[in-house]
Amino acid sequence: MTLPSTYLQMLSTVTGDGTLRLELAEKLIPKLAPYQVLVQVEASPINPSDQGVMFGWASMGDASSTGSGRNTVLTAPVSPEGLKIMKGRIDQALPVGNEGAGKVVAAGQLERAQNLLGKTVAAMGGGMYGQYRRLDAAACLPLLPGQTAKDGASSFVNPLTALSMVETMRMEGHSALVHTAAASNLGQMLVRICQSDGVELVNIVRKKAQAELLRSIGAKYVVDSSDGQFLDHLTDAIHDTGATLAFDAIGGGKLASDILAAMERAAARTPGAYSIYGSVKHKQVYVYGSLSPSPTILHRSYGMAWGVGGWLLPNFMARAGEEVTQRLRARVVRELKTTFASHYTDEISLSEALNVDVVRRYGAKATGEKFLICPQKGL
């Protein structure tokens, strides 16, 4: 294959004068070290974590786009407060895209790199919203025959996050889980994992249609936070499952507090469990997303054995170690078209991802909607 001399890469810059600028830049095809490969990126999903880098704390309601095709540029104002928060990235052009998949079209001299030549691989290396990506061979996940780049585009963030939630549960001595925003692609994966592994799971959604979706794939415990009896239903589900660990994708508001309160109320149903200090069993909520940017509100009505903290996939993987990481990655590849199948509502090009009307659609982060960027589209 004859390679081009240049390729397009999406970059996000916050300027010192308070402007977010998202654009496509022309880059030289990089030279490879002996242990590296060059991947022609065919598919890369838009995850909430990607939007954090793309848009940061810009005022996206006031965003606009100019130009067309490869010359499309998206801009949005950044408030003085947003500039303070993003001080560390001002005037830096950051490559975007956490994960993706494509074909290895060039490889370094080492055997582990040469062995990937011509294969379709998935990777989580950043900068995947580009037509090509240089990667260490060890960072690539070779897909199995019959698995396409679109199949493997979301092989890392959602699958490994869902699997690592269950691993965290086991490592920390819990026996069941609570998950919010549970009708998402990740949430549906977690339902299938827990069914397969015999783990009880309480799913919290925000709409009746989302509850019906989860029940249609076999979810047993589904609670709608818009229901007037939400806390009662949540307490019942937690009592039935014994869940004392929750993962919250919302972040803002009082949902984390409500979950802890329901765990405490469920524990109080056990005869003889009363104490002025609350239940003895530790109750933990990990916030792993920020679908709501509002403050996290805690109404302390759940004793003293509780915790709320942040949870991040790379940090967990580093703590879990290489053996656990490889075991989870191997499972993802084996079950890529079943447990970890992702479904996309839209497939867009790099330039379309900068169109303000398209941005408003995927920026809404609507449950059940997932966009896939196809960097080779429209060339």
C-alpha positions as CSV (number, residue, x, y, z in Angstrom):
1,M,0.0,0.0,0.0
2,T,1.3,3.4,-1.0
3,L,0.9,5.8,1.9
4,P,0.0,9.5,1.5
5,S,2.5,12.1,2.8
6,T,0.0,13.8,5.0
7,Y,-3.3,13.1,6.9
8,L,-6.0,15.0,8.7
9,Q,-6.2,15.1,12.5
10,M,-8.8,16.8,14.7
11,L,-7.4,19.3,17.2
12,S,-9.1,21.2,20.1
13,T,-7.6,24.4,21.3
14,V,-8.6,26.8,24.0
15,T,-7.1,30.2,23.3
16,G,-6.0,32.8,25.9
17,D,-8.7,35.2,24.7
18,G,-11.5,32.8,25.7
19,T,-12.3,30.9,22.5
20,L,-12.6,27.2,21.9
21,R,-11.5,26.2,18.4
22,L,-12.0,22.7,17.0
23,E,-10.6,22.0,13.6
24,L,-8.8,19.6,11.2
25,A,-5.1,20.0,10.8
26,E,-2.9,18.5,8.1
27,K,-0.1,16.5,9.7
28,L,2.9,14.6,8.2
29,I,2.7,10.8,8.2
30,P,4.9,9.9,11.1
31,K,8.0,7.8,11.0
32,L,7.9,4.5,12.9
33,A,10.2,3.2,15.6
34,P,10.9,-0.6,15.4
35,Y,8.2,-1.4,17.9
36,Q,5.5,0.8,16.4
37,V,2.7,0.4,13.8
38,L,0.7,2.8,11.7
39,V,-3.1,2.3,11.8
40,Q,-5.4,3.6,9.1
41,V,-8.3,4.6,11.4
42,E,-11.7,3.5,10.1
43,A,-14.0,4.0,13.1
44,S,-13.8,5.9,16.4
45,P,-16.8,6.5,18.8
46,I,-17.7,9.7,20.4
47,N,-17.8,9.0,24.2
48,P,-18.6,11.6,26.9
49,S,-15.0,11.5,27.9
50,D,-14.0,12.6,24.3
51,Q,-16.4,15.5,24.5
52,G,-14.6,16.6,27.7
53,V,-11.4,17.1,25.7
54,M,-13.2,18.4,22.6
55,F,-15.3,21.1,24.3
56,G,-14.0,21.4,27.9
57,W,-15.9,24.2,29.7
58,A,-16.8,26.1,26.6
59,S,-20.4,27.6,26.3
60,M,-21.5,25.1,23.6
61,G,-25.0,26.7,23.4
62,D,-23.3,29.6,21.7
63,A,-21.1,27.5,19.4
64,S,-21.0,28.1,15.7
65,S,-19.2,26.6,12.7
66,T,-17.7,28.1,9.5
67,G,-16.3,26.6,6.3
68,S,-17.0,23.2,4.8
69,G,-15.3,19.9,4.3
70,R,-11.8,19.7,5.7
71,N,-11.9,23.5,6.3
72,T,-14.8,23.3,8.7
73,V,-14.0,25.1,12.0
74,L,-16.1,25.0,15.2
75,T,-15.8,27.8,17.7
76,A,-17.4,28.5,21.0
77,P,-16.8,31.2,23.7
78,V,-15.2,30.2,27.0
79,S,-16.2,32.1,30.2
80,P,-13.5,33.6,32.5
81,E,-14.4,30.8,35.0
82,G,-13.9,28.2,32.3
83,L,-10.6,29.7,31.4
84,K,-9.5,29.3,35.0
85,I,-10.5,25.7,35.1
86,M,-8.7,24.9,31.8
87,K,-5.6,27.0,32.5
88,G,-3.4,24.1,32.0
89,R,-4.4,23.6,28.4
90,I,-4.6,27.2,27.1
91,D,-3.1,27.6,23.6
92,Q,-2.3,23.9,23.3
93,A,-3.7,22.1,20.3
94,L,-4.9,18.8,21.8
95,P,-5.5,15.7,19.5
96,V,-9.0,14.2,20.2
97,G,-10.4,10.7,20.3
98,N,-9.7,8.1,23.0
99,E,-10.3,4.9,21.1
100,G,-10.9,3.4,17.7
101,A,-10.0,0.7,15.3
102,G,-8.6,0.2,11.8
103,K,-6.1,-1.6,9.6
104,V,-2.3,-1.7,10.3
105,V,-0.8,-0.4,7.1
106,A,2.9,0.0,8.1
107,A,5.0,-1.6,10.9
108,G,8.4,-1.3,12.5
109,Q,11.1,-3.9,12.1
110,L,10.5,-5.8,15.4
111,E,8.5,-9.1,15.1
112,R,5.7,-7.9,17.4
113,A,5.1,-5.0,15.1
114,Q,5.5,-7.0,11.8
115,N,3.0,-9.6,13.1
116,L,0.2,-6.9,13.1
117,L,0.8,-5.8,9.5
118,G,-2.4,-6.1,7.5
119,K,-4.5,-6.9,10.6
120,T,-7.5,-5.0,11.9
121,V,-6.7,-3.8,15.5
122,A,-8.4,-1.7,18.2
123,A,-6.6,0.7,20.4
124,M,-7.0,3.3,23.1
125,G,-4.2,5.7,22.6
126,G,-5.7,9.2,22.2
127,G,-5.7,11.1,18.9
128,M,-8.0,8.6,17.2
129,Y,-10.0,11.3,15.5
130,G,-7.6,11.3,12.6
131,Q,-7.1,9.4,9.4
132,Y,-3.9,7.7,10.7
133,R,-2.5,6.9,14.1
134,R,1.0,5.8,15.1
135,L,0.9,3.4,18.0
136,D,3.1,1.0,20.0
137,A,2.4,-2.5,18.9
138,A,1.8,-3.6,22.5
139,A,-1.1,-1.0,22.7
140,C,-3.0,-2.7,19.9
141,L,-5.7,-5.3,20.4
142,P,-5.8,-7.6,17.3
143,L,-9.4,-8.4,16.3
144,L,-10.5,-11.9,15.4
145,P,-11.3,-13.0,11.8
146,G,-14.8,-11.7,10.8
147,Q,-14.6,-8.8,13.3
148,T,-14.6,-5.4,11.6
149,A,-13.2,-2.0,12.6
150,K,-16.7,-0.9,13.5
151,D,-17.1,-3.9,15.7
152,G,-13.9,-3.1,17.5
153,A,-14.1,0.7,17.6
154,S,-15.6,0.7,21.1
155,S,-13.4,-2.2,22.5
156,F,-11.9,-0.2,25.3
157,V,-13.8,2.5,27.1
158,N,-17.2,1.0,27.6
159,P,-16.3,-2.8,27.7
160,L,-13.4,-2.4,30.0
161,T,-15.2,0.1,32.2
162,A,-18.2,-2.3,32.6
163,L,-15.9,-5.3,33.3
164,S,-13.8,-3.2,35.8
165,M,-16.9,-2.2,37.7
166,V,-17.5,-5.9,38.5
167,E,-13.8,-6.4,39.2
168,T,-13.9,-3.4,41.6
169,M,-17.0,-5.0,43.3
170,R,-15.1,-8.2,43.9
171,M,-11.8,-6.6,45.0
172,E,-13.6,-4.4,47.6
173,G,-15.7,-7.1,49.1
174,H,-19.2,-6.1,47.7
175,S,-21.6,-8.6,46.3
176,A,-24.0,-6.6,44.0
177,L,-24.0,-3.3,42.1
178,V,-26.1,-0.2,41.4
179,H,-25.6,1.6,38.1
180,T,-27.0,5.0,36.9
181,A,-27.7,6.1,33.3
182,A,-28.1,2.4,32.9
183,A,-29.8,2.3,29.5
184,S,-26.6,3.6,27.8
185,N,-24.4,1.3,25.6
186,L,-22.2,0.8,28.6
187,G,-25.2,0.1,30.8
188,Q,-26.5,-2.6,28.5
189,M,-23.1,-4.2,28.4
190,L,-23.1,-4.3,32.2
191,V,-26.5,-5.9,32.2
192,R,-25.2,-8.7,30.0
193,I,-22.0,-9.1,32.0
194,C,-23.9,-9.4,35.3
195,Q,-26.3,-11.9,33.8
196,S,-23.4,-14.0,32.6
197,D,-21.4,-13.8,35.8
198,G,-24.4,-14.2,38.2
199,V,-24.1,-10.7,39.7
200,E,-27.2,-8.9,41.0
201,L,-27.5,-5.4,39.4
202,V,-29.9,-2.5,40.1
203,N,-30.3,-0.3,37.1
204,I,-31.4,3.3,37.5
205,V,-32.8,5.1,34.4
206,R,-34.6,8.4,33.8
207,K,-37.4,7.4,31.5
208,K,-40.1,4.7,31.2
209,A,-38.9,3.8,27.7
210,Q,-35.4,3.2,29.0
211,A,-36.7,0.9,31.7
212,E,-38.6,-1.1,29.1
213,L,-35.4,-1.3,26.9
214,L,-33.4,-2.8,29.8
215,R,-36.2,-5.2,30.8
216,S,-36.3,-6.4,27.1
217,I,-32.7,-7.6,27.4
218,G,-33.3,-9.4,30.7
219,A,-32.6,-6.8,33.4
220,K,-34.4,-7.9,36.6
221,Y,-34.1,-4.7,38.7
222,V,-34.9,-1.5,36.9
223,V,-35.8,1.7,38.8
224,D,-37.0,4.9,37.1
225,S,-35.8,8.1,38.9
226,S,-38.7,10.1,37.4
227,D,-41.1,7.9,39.3
228,G,-42.8,9.5,42.4
229,Q,-41.9,6.5,44.4
230,F,-38.3,6.2,43.2
231,L,-36.7,6.0,46.6
232,D,-39.1,3.4,47.8
233,H,-38.5,1.3,44.7
234,L,-34.8,1.8,44.9
235,T,-34.7,0.7,48.5
236,D,-36.7,-2.5,47.6
237,A,-34.3,-3.4,44.8
238,I,-31.2,-2.8,47.0
239,H,-32.7,-4.8,49.8
240,D,-33.4,-7.7,47.5
241,T,-29.9,-7.6,46.0
242,G,-27.8,-6.6,49.0
243,A,-26.0,-4.0,46.8
244,T,-23.6,-1.7,48.7
245,L,-21.6,-0.4,45.7
246,A,-22.8,2.0,43.1
247,F,-21.3,3.6,40.0
248,D,-22.8,6.9,39.1
249,A,-22.5,8.4,35.6
250,I,-24.5,11.5,36.4
251,G,-22.3,13.1,39.0
252,G,-24.3,16.2,39.7
253,G,-27.4,16.6,41.9
254,K,-28.5,14.4,44.8
255,L,-28.7,11.0,43.1
256,A,-25.5,9.7,44.8
257,S,-27.0,10.8,48.1
258,D,-30.3,9.1,47.3
259,I,-28.5,5.8,46.6
260,L,-26.7,5.9,49.9
261,A,-29.9,6.7,51.7
262,A,-31.6,3.7,50.0
263,M,-28.7,1.5,51.0
264,E,-29.1,2.6,54.6
265,R,-32.9,2.1,54.6
266,A,-32.4,-1.4,53.1
267,A,-29.9,-2.3,55.8
268,A,-32.3,-1.0,58.5
269,R,-34.8,-3.7,57.5
270,T,-32.5,-6.4,59.0
271,P,-33.6,-7.1,62.5
272,G,-31.1,-6.0,65.2
273,A,-29.2,-3.9,62.7
274,Y,-30.0,-0.5,64.3
275,S,-27.2,1.7,65.6
276,I,-27.0,5.4,66.2
277,Y,-24.0,5.4,63.8
278,G,-25.9,3.7,61.0
279,S,-25.4,0.3,59.4
280,V,-22.0,-1.3,59.9
281,K,-21.5,-2.4,56.2
282,H,-19.6,0.1,54.2
283,K,-21.7,1.8,51.4
284,Q,-19.8,3.3,48.5
285,V,-20.8,5.4,45.5
286,Y,-18.2,6.0,42.8
287,V,-18.8,8.9,40.4
288,Y,-17.3,8.0,37.0
289,G,-19.1,10.4,34.7
290,S,-20.3,14.0,34.6
291,L,-23.5,13.9,32.6
292,S,-24.7,16.6,34.9
293,P,-22.1,19.4,35.6
294,S,-24.0,20.6,38.7
295,P,-22.6,20.2,42.2
296,T,-22.9,16.8,43.9
297,I,-25.3,17.3,46.8
298,L,-25.1,15.0,49.9
299,H,-27.8,14.9,52.5
300,R,-26.2,12.8,55.2
301,S,-28.9,10.4,56.3
302,Y,-26.9,7.1,56.1
303,G,-24.8,6.8,59.2
304,M,-21.0,6.9,59.1
305,A,-20.0,3.8,57.1
306,W,-20.1,5.4,53.6
307,G,-18.0,6.9,50.9
308,V,-18.3,9.0,47.7
309,G,-15.3,9.2,45.4
310,G,-14.2,9.4,41.8
311,W,-13.4,6.4,39.7
312,L,-11.4,6.3,36.5
313,L,-10.7,3.4,34.3
314,P,-6.9,4.0,33.7
315,N,-6.4,4.4,37.4
316,F,-8.2,1.1,38.2
317,M,-6.3,-0.8,35.5
318,A,-3.0,0.4,36.9
319,R,-4.1,-0.7,40.4
320,A,-5.4,-4.1,39.1
321,G,-2.2,-5.0,37.3
322,E,-1.2,-6.5,34.0
323,E,-2.6,-9.9,34.6
324,V,-6.1,-8.6,35.3
325,T,-5.9,-6.2,32.4
326,Q,-4.9,-8.9,29.9
327,R,-7.7,-11.2,31.1
328,L,-10.3,-8.4,30.7
329,R,-9.0,-7.5,27.2
330,A,-9.1,-11.1,26.1
331,R,-12.7,-11.4,27.2
332,V,-13.7,-8.3,25.2
333,V,-12.3,-9.8,22.0
334,R,-14.0,-13.1,22.6
335,E,-17.4,-11.5,23.2
336,L,-17.1,-8.5,20.9
337,K,-20.2,-9.3,18.9
338,T,-22.3,-10.4,21.8
339,T,-21.7,-9.1,25.3
340,F,-19.8,-6.0,24.1
341,A,-21.6,-5.3,20.9
342,S,-22.0,-1.5,20.4
343,H,-24.8,0.0,18.3
344,Y,-24.5,3.4,16.6
345,T,-27.3,5.7,15.6
346,D,-25.1,7.8,13.3
347,E,-21.9,7.5,11.3
348,I,-20.2,10.8,10.5
349,S,-17.0,12.0,8.9
350,L,-14.4,14.1,10.6
351,S,-15.7,17.3,9.0
352,E,-19.3,16.5,9.9
353,A,-18.2,16.1,13.5
354,L,-17.4,19.8,13.4
355,N,-20.7,21.0,12.0
356,V,-22.6,22.8,14.8
357,D,-25.9,21.2,14.0
358,V,-24.3,17.7,14.3
359,V,-22.4,18.7,17.4
360,R,-25.7,19.7,19.1
361,R,-27.1,16.3,18.4
362,Y,-24.2,14.2,19.8
363,G,-23.5,16.9,22.5
364,A,-26.9,16.2,24.0
365,K,-25.5,12.8,25.2
366,A,-29.0,11.3,24.9
367,T,-29.2,7.8,26.3
368,G,-29.5,5.3,23.4
369,E,-27.8,7.5,20.9
370,K,-24.2,7.0,20.0
371,F,-22.2,8.5,17.2
372,L,-19.3,6.9,15.3
373,I,-16.7,9.0,13.5
374,C,-15.4,7.3,10.3
375,P,-12.2,9.2,9.4
376,Q,-12.0,7.7,5.9
377,K,-15.5,8.8,5.1
378,G,-16.0,11.6,2.5
379,L,-12.4,11.6,1.2
